Amino acid sequence: MATLAWLQARSLTVGNEYYFRNSIVDSFRNKENDAAVKIQSWFRGCQVRACIRRLHRTVTIIQQWWRSVLGRKQCQLTVQVAHYTMMMNLYNAMAVRAAPESCSLTSMKPLQPSTSYKSS
């Protein structure tokens, strides 16, 4: 009976010790959990920043390619417009150029009827 009384008295102390030890362990466990969350969030941030950096380089390459395509198209159009303008200037210059005297309409003599053709 004495053992039972001793165990019953001891059970309150054991329960308190168990609660106290677990509360200390829980506080350490919470601290470790918070530290693990910080480390994982830092690592995840590094991964995301590396991915964004890689995407930025890729997008920059695509933009360079597209701008070169547009530049070549613009250059081609500029050359075509310059060629068209040059040809129109040439045609306009030829149209207003003075004709030589032998080809002018005022120096042409009227045609005389030819005697080689006889009508019957």
C-alpha positions, 0 to 999 in steps of 0.5 A: 500500500505504501508503494501505491501511495508513493506512486500516486504522489510521484505521478503528479511530479512525473506529470509535471516533469513530463510537461516541463521537459516537453515544453522545453523540447517544443520550444527548441523544436519551434526554433528549429522549425523557424530556422528551417523555414528561413533557410528554405525560403532563402534557398527558394528565393535564390532559385527563383532569382536564378530562373528570372535571370535566365528568363531575362537573358532569353527574352533579351535574345528574342528581342534582339532577334526581333529588332534585327528582323524589323531593322532589316525590313526597314532597311529594305523598304528604305532601299526600295523607296530610294530606288523608286525615287531615283528612277522617278527623278531620272524619268522626270529629268528625261521628260523635261530634257530639251530634244536635239534640233534634228528631232524637234517638231518645228524643224520637221518638214512636211511630208511630200507625196511620193511619186513612186506610188501611183494609184490606179 
